[in-house]
Amino acid sequence: MNSGSRGQARWAMYAMLAALWAASLGLPAFRVAGGPELDGLDVLLQGWRGATVGVYAWYSNPLFLGALLAAVLRRPLAAGVASGAGLVLALTSFAASSLAQSTGGMAPELELGVGFYVWLLPQAVLCGWCWASVWRGLRAETTRNHGSGSEIGIDRQVGPP
């Protein structure tokens, strides 16, 4: 794949991730037991309040957007760190009710909707993509500095091309 094709693929990936994240805002994200269904936009606008009861998953949103910007600016390490931290925070959504109850907060059981999974997917893909880019950069640098790389055990390709 030549560098022009790689650049186009990279931009297509970033556009797809941003589109998925934006699409998740219009989809049902949570159903509160005995209560309403919240779409992604509702959660985006109100989710920051979760920090008052020990639920920090909402903060993965600014980390995702910052990571996406860092990736666009070709800063894969910064993007990898931000997307990794954001993904960890996003995954705490699976335990949101338990986390809130452990801090003494009152939290009903939540049923995760399709919007939640559409929201989580671009975060996971961006994290993997960024760390694969970091790995490729380290591998290329090692090869430049030490020849083929076979003498230090990286003679076969690992990860995405």
C-alpha positions as CSV (number, residue, x, y, z in Angstrom):
1,M,0.0,0.0,0.0
2,N,1.5,3.3,-1.0
3,S,1.6,6.3,1.3
4,G,-1.3,8.0,-0.5
5,S,-3.5,5.0,0.0
6,R,-2.5,4.7,3.6
7,G,-3.4,8.3,4.2
8,Q,-6.8,7.8,2.6
9,A,-7.4,4.7,4.7
10,R,-6.4,6.6,7.8
11,W,-8.8,9.4,7.1
12,A,-11.6,7.0,6.3
13,M,-11.0,5.2,9.6
14,Y,-11.1,8.5,11.5
15,A,-14.3,9.6,9.7
16,M,-15.9,6.2,10.4
17,L,-15.0,6.4,14.1
18,A,-16.3,9.9,14.4
19,A,-19.5,9.0,12.6
20,L,-20.1,6.0,14.8
21,W,-19.6,8.0,17.9
22,A,-22.0,10.7,16.6
23,A,-24.5,8.1,15.6
24,S,-24.5,6.6,19.1
25,L,-25.9,9.9,20.3
26,G,-29.2,9.3,18.6
27,L,-29.6,5.6,19.7
28,P,-31.0,4.2,23.0
29,A,-28.0,4.0,25.3
30,F,-29.6,2.9,28.6
31,R,-32.9,1.9,30.0
32,V,-33.3,2.7,33.7
33,A,-35.0,-0.1,35.6
34,G,-38.6,1.1,36.2
35,G,-37.8,4.3,34.4
36,P,-37.2,6.0,31.1
37,E,-35.0,5.0,28.2
38,L,-32.1,7.4,27.7
39,D,-30.5,8.0,24.3
40,G,-26.9,8.8,23.8
41,L,-27.4,12.6,23.7
42,D,-29.2,12.5,27.0
43,V,-26.3,10.6,28.5
44,L,-23.8,12.9,27.0
45,L,-25.5,16.0,28.4
46,Q,-26.1,14.6,31.8
47,G,-23.6,11.8,32.3
48,W,-21.0,14.0,33.9
49,R,-23.2,13.9,37.0
50,G,-22.2,10.3,37.5
51,A,-18.9,11.5,39.0
52,T,-20.8,12.5,42.1
53,V,-21.6,8.9,42.8
54,G,-18.3,7.4,41.7
55,V,-19.2,6.7,38.0
56,Y,-16.6,8.3,35.7
57,A,-17.5,6.6,32.4
58,W,-18.7,9.9,30.9
59,Y,-15.2,11.3,31.0
60,S,-14.2,8.8,28.2
61,N,-16.0,11.2,25.8
62,P,-13.6,14.1,26.0
63,L,-10.7,11.6,26.1
64,F,-12.0,9.9,22.9
65,L,-12.4,13.2,21.1
66,G,-8.9,14.3,22.3
67,A,-7.4,11.0,21.2
68,L,-9.1,11.3,17.8
69,L,-7.7,14.8,17.4
70,A,-4.2,13.5,18.4
71,A,-4.5,10.7,15.9
72,V,-5.5,13.1,13.2
73,L,-2.4,15.2,14.1
74,R,-0.3,12.1,13.8
75,R,0.6,11.8,17.5
76,P,-0.1,8.1,18.0
77,L,1.5,7.8,21.5
78,A,-0.6,10.7,22.9
79,A,-3.7,9.3,21.1
80,G,-3.0,5.8,22.4
81,V,-2.6,7.0,26.0
82,A,-5.8,9.1,25.8
83,S,-7.8,6.5,24.0
84,G,-6.6,3.8,26.4
85,A,-7.6,5.8,29.5
86,G,-10.9,6.7,27.9
87,L,-11.6,3.0,27.1
88,V,-10.9,2.0,30.7
89,L,-13.3,4.6,31.9
90,A,-15.9,3.6,29.3
91,L,-15.7,0.0,30.3
92,T,-16.7,1.0,33.9
93,S,-20.2,1.5,32.5
94,F,-20.7,-2.2,32.9
95,A,-20.4,-1.7,36.6
96,A,-22.0,1.7,36.9
97,S,-24.8,0.6,39.3
98,S,-22.4,-1.3,41.5
99,L,-19.9,1.6,41.6
100,A,-22.6,4.0,42.6
101,Q,-23.9,1.8,45.3
102,S,-20.4,1.1,46.7
103,T,-19.9,4.9,47.2
104,G,-23.2,5.1,49.0
105,G,-25.0,6.6,46.1
106,M,-28.4,5.6,44.9
107,A,-28.4,4.1,41.5
108,P,-31.0,1.9,39.8
109,E,-30.1,-1.0,37.6
110,L,-29.3,0.0,34.1
111,E,-29.9,-2.1,31.0
112,L,-27.4,-1.2,28.2
113,G,-28.9,-0.4,24.8
114,V,-27.5,-0.6,21.3
115,G,-26.4,3.0,21.5
116,F,-24.0,2.1,24.3
117,Y,-22.3,-0.6,22.2
118,V,-22.2,1.8,19.2
119,W,-20.6,4.4,21.5
120,L,-18.1,1.8,22.9
121,L,-17.0,0.4,19.5
122,P,-15.2,3.5,18.1
123,Q,-13.4,3.9,21.4
124,A,-12.0,0.4,21.3
125,V,-11.1,0.5,17.7
126,L,-9.3,3.9,18.1
127,C,-7.3,2.5,21.0
128,G,-6.3,-0.6,19.1
129,W,-5.5,1.5,16.0
130,C,-3.3,3.9,17.9
131,W,-1.3,1.3,19.8
132,A,-0.8,-0.6,16.5
133,S,0.6,2.6,15.1
134,V,2.9,3.1,18.0
135,W,4.1,-0.5,17.6
136,R,4.7,-0.1,13.9
137,G,6.7,3.1,14.6
138,L,8.8,1.4,17.2
139,R,9.4,-1.5,15.0
140,A,10.4,0.7,12.0
141,E,12.7,2.7,14.3
142,T,14.3,-0.5,15.6
143,T,14.8,-1.8,12.0
144,R,16.4,1.5,10.9
145,N,18.7,1.5,13.9
146,H,19.6,-2.2,14.0
147,G,19.2,-3.5,10.4
148,S,16.6,-6.1,9.6
149,G,15.5,-6.6,13.1
150,S,16.0,-10.4,13.0
151,E,18.9,-10.2,15.4
152,I,16.6,-8.8,18.1
153,G,13.7,-11.1,17.4
154,I,11.4,-8.9,15.3
155,D,11.9,-10.6,12.0
156,R,8.2,-11.3,11.5
157,Q,5.4,-8.9,11.2
158,V,3.2,-8.5,14.3
159,G,0.0,-6.5,14.2
160,P,-1.8,-4.7,11.4
161,P,0.1,-4.0,8.2
